[in-house]
């Protein structure tokens, strides 16, 4: 069942540029679902379809290199870990 889930990433955004990060990811069709999970720490989570991971990482790398993201990390999908389904 685990192979049915998206890849899961967490990133820390530059607070002043969070609006830009949201706009970039929402402008890319079917790239990911993103949302803020910790407003105080500027932590966002991304659910990335397996066939879009390469493109997602290219976009994320650009955002990292230009200071929009401060860090990004691939983690175990929290929906699997927390038995949400």
GUMIDO-450354 format. One record per residue: residue number from 1; y negated, z negated, x negated of N, C-alpha, C in turn. Coordinates in nm, 3 decimals. Layout:
// residues N
  resi      n.Y      n.Z      n.X     ca.Y     ca.Z     ca.X      c.Y      c.Z      c.X
   NUM        Y        Z        X        Y        Z        X        Y        Z        X
...
This chain:
// residues 85
  resi      n.Y      n.Z      n.X     ca.Y     ca.Z     ca.X      c.Y      c.Z      c.X
     1    0.120    0.000   -0.082    0.000    0.000    0.000   -0.126    0.000   -0.087
     2   -0.120   -0.060   -0.203   -0.235   -0.069   -0.291   -0.293    0.068   -0.327
     3   -0.209    0.170   -0.334   -0.257    0.303   -0.371   -0.339    0.370   -0.261
     4   -0.346    0.308   -0.144   -0.427    0.363   -0.035   -0.573    0.319   -0.042
     5   -0.601    0.223   -0.127   -0.735    0.167   -0.135   -0.822    0.240   -0.237
     6   -0.951    0.230   -0.217   -1.048    0.286   -0.312   -1.052    0.202   -0.440
     7   -1.106    0.261   -0.545   -1.137    0.184   -0.665   -1.256    0.095   -0.632
     8   -1.266   -0.015   -0.702   -1.370   -0.113   -0.674   -1.450   -0.141   -0.800
     9   -1.581   -0.133   -0.788   -1.672   -0.160   -0.899   -1.779   -0.258   -0.854
    10   -1.827   -0.338   -0.949   -1.944   -0.422   -0.925   -2.047   -0.389   -1.032
    11   -2.173   -0.387   -0.991   -2.281   -0.356   -1.084   -2.398   -0.450   -1.060
    12   -2.472   -0.474   -1.168   -2.596   -0.550   -1.158   -2.708   -0.448   -1.168
    13   -2.800   -0.454   -1.074   -2.910   -0.358   -1.071   -3.038   -0.420   -1.126
    14   -3.126   -0.333   -1.168   -3.262   -0.373   -1.203   -3.334   -0.395   -1.071
    15   -3.378   -0.518   -1.045   -3.434   -0.553   -0.914   -3.543   -0.457   -0.867
    16   -3.632   -0.419   -0.955   -3.743   -0.332   -0.916   -3.698   -0.190   -0.884
    17   -3.579   -0.155   -0.928   -3.532   -0.017   -0.909   -3.409   -0.007   -0.820
    18   -3.379   -0.115   -0.750   -3.262   -0.116   -0.661   -3.273   -0.008   -0.554
    19   -3.391    0.014   -0.502   -3.411    0.116   -0.399   -3.369    0.254   -0.451
    20   -3.394    0.280   -0.580   -3.357    0.409   -0.638   -3.206    0.422   -0.650
    21   -3.140    0.314   -0.693   -2.994    0.314   -0.706   -2.931    0.343   -0.569
    22   -2.977    0.274   -0.466   -2.925    0.299   -0.331   -2.945    0.444   -0.290
    23   -3.064    0.496   -0.314   -3.094    0.634   -0.276   -3.007    0.735   -0.348
    24   -2.983    0.713   -0.476   -2.899    0.806   -0.553   -2.757    0.809   -0.497
    25   -2.698    0.693   -0.477   -2.559    0.690   -0.429   -2.547    0.739   -0.285
    26   -2.646    0.713   -0.204   -2.641    0.761   -0.065   -2.667    0.911   -0.055
    27   -2.731    0.967   -0.155   -2.758    1.110   -0.157   -2.636    1.193   -0.198
    28   -2.538    1.130   -0.259   -2.416    1.198   -0.304   -2.310    1.187   -0.195
    29   -2.278    1.295   -0.125   -2.184    1.287   -0.013   -2.046    1.241   -0.056
    30   -1.992    1.144    0.018   -1.856    1.094    0.001   -1.829    1.032   -0.137
    31   -1.934    0.996   -0.210   -1.915    0.943   -0.345   -1.867    0.799   -0.342
    32   -1.929    0.717   -0.258   -1.889    0.576   -0.254   -1.953    0.509   -0.133
    33   -1.907    0.390   -0.109   -1.974    0.301   -0.014   -2.029    0.188   -0.100
    34   -2.158    0.160   -0.087   -2.219    0.057   -0.170   -2.287   -0.044   -0.081
    35   -2.291   -0.167   -0.131   -2.364   -0.272   -0.060   -2.394   -0.387   -0.154
    36   -2.496   -0.462   -0.123   -2.534   -0.578   -0.202   -2.447   -0.695   -0.160
    37   -2.386   -0.762   -0.258   -2.305   -0.880   -0.225   -2.369   -1.011   -0.273
    38   -2.470   -1.000   -0.358   -2.542   -1.119   -0.405   -2.687   -1.079   -0.432
    39   -2.772   -1.106   -0.334   -2.912   -1.063   -0.341   -2.986   -1.130   -0.456
    40   -2.960   -1.256   -0.481   -3.032   -1.329   -0.587   -2.996   -1.276   -0.726
    41   -2.870   -1.239   -0.744   -2.825   -1.191   -0.876   -2.826   -1.038   -0.884
    42   -2.868   -0.969   -0.778   -2.873   -0.822   -0.774   -2.736   -0.758   -0.800
    43   -2.632   -0.814   -0.744   -2.497   -0.760   -0.763   -2.461   -0.673   -0.644
    44   -2.422   -0.551   -0.676   -2.378   -0.455   -0.577   -2.229   -0.429   -0.595
    45   -2.163   -0.395   -0.485   -2.023   -0.353   -0.494   -2.014   -0.209   -0.447
    46   -1.918   -0.139   -0.505   -1.897    0.003   -0.474   -1.749    0.026   -0.447
    47   -1.719    0.089   -0.335   -1.585    0.132   -0.304   -1.581    0.283   -0.327
    48   -1.501    0.326   -0.424   -1.503    0.464   -0.471   -1.367    0.531   -0.445
    49   -1.365    0.640   -0.367   -1.238    0.713   -0.348   -1.182    0.760   -0.482
    50   -1.052    0.760   -0.493   -0.986    0.795   -0.619   -1.030    0.931   -0.673
    51   -1.044    1.029   -0.586   -1.080    1.164   -0.631   -1.229    1.178   -0.664
    52   -1.307    1.073   -0.640   -1.451    1.078   -0.671   -1.488    0.987   -0.790
    53   -1.388    0.923   -0.849   -1.418    0.826   -0.955   -1.491    0.890   -1.074
    54   -1.448    1.006   -1.118   -1.510    1.071   -1.232   -1.658    1.099   -1.206
    55   -1.688    1.153   -1.090   -1.828    1.183   -1.055   -1.908    1.053   -1.042
    56   -1.848    0.953   -0.981   -1.914    0.823   -0.967   -1.951    0.768   -1.105
    57   -1.858    0.773   -1.199   -1.883    0.720   -1.333   -1.992    0.800   -1.406
    58   -1.999    0.930   -1.382   -2.107    1.010   -1.441   -2.244    0.966   -1.389
    59   -2.252    0.946   -1.259   -2.378    0.902   -1.198   -2.411    0.761   -1.248
    60   -2.313    0.672   -1.250   -2.335    0.534   -1.295   -2.380    0.531   -1.441
    61   -2.322    0.616   -1.524   -2.360    0.621   -1.666   -2.506    0.664   -1.680
    62   -2.548    0.761   -1.603   -2.688    0.803   -1.605   -2.779    0.686   -1.567
    63   -2.741    0.615   -1.460   -2.823    0.502   -1.415   -2.826    0.390   -1.518
    64   -2.716    0.368   -1.587   -2.713    0.269   -1.695   -2.805    0.309   -1.810
    65   -2.791    0.432   -1.853   -2.870    0.481   -1.967   -3.020    0.478   -1.940
    66   -3.058    0.487   -1.814   -3.200    0.491   -1.779   -3.253    0.360   -1.721
    67   -3.174    0.253   -1.730   -3.220    0.121   -1.693   -3.218    0.087   -1.545
    68   -3.159    0.170   -1.464   -3.149    0.140   -1.321   -3.038    0.040   -1.293
    69   -2.927    0.055   -1.366   -2.818   -0.043   -1.362   -2.821   -0.119   -1.494
    70   -2.796   -0.249   -1.488   -2.791   -0.329   -1.609   -2.648   -0.340   -1.661
    71   -2.551   -0.335   -1.570   -2.410   -0.337   -1.609   -2.326   -0.286   -1.492
    72   -2.206   -0.243   -1.524   -2.110   -0.201   -1.421   -1.971   -0.234   -1.471
    73   -1.886   -0.278   -1.380   -1.752   -0.321   -1.418   -1.652   -0.285   -1.308
    74   -1.540   -0.228   -1.349   -1.432   -0.200   -1.256   -1.351   -0.328   -1.239
    75   -1.322   -0.362   -1.114   -1.248   -0.483   -1.083   -1.137   -0.452   -0.983
    76   -1.053   -0.551   -0.963   -0.951   -0.538   -0.860   -1.021   -0.534   -0.725
    77   -0.979   -0.443   -0.639   -1.039   -0.430   -0.506   -1.026   -0.562   -0.432
    78   -1.138   -0.620   -0.394   -1.136   -0.752   -0.331   -1.069   -0.751   -0.194
    79   -1.061   -0.635   -0.131   -0.993   -0.628   -0.003   -0.842   -0.646   -0.019
    80   -0.788   -0.602   -0.129   -0.646   -0.623   -0.159   -0.624   -0.768   -0.197
    81   -0.710   -0.816   -0.287   -0.697   -0.951   -0.342   -0.709   -1.058   -0.233
    82   -0.795   -1.037   -0.136   -0.818   -1.137   -0.031   -0.734   -1.114    0.094
    83   -0.640   -1.021    0.087   -0.551   -0.992    0.201   -0.628   -0.963    0.329
    84   -0.732   -0.880    0.318   -0.816   -0.848    0.432   -0.741   -0.762    0.534
    85   -0.652   -0.676    0.485   -0.580   -0.587    0.578   -0.446   -0.641    0.616
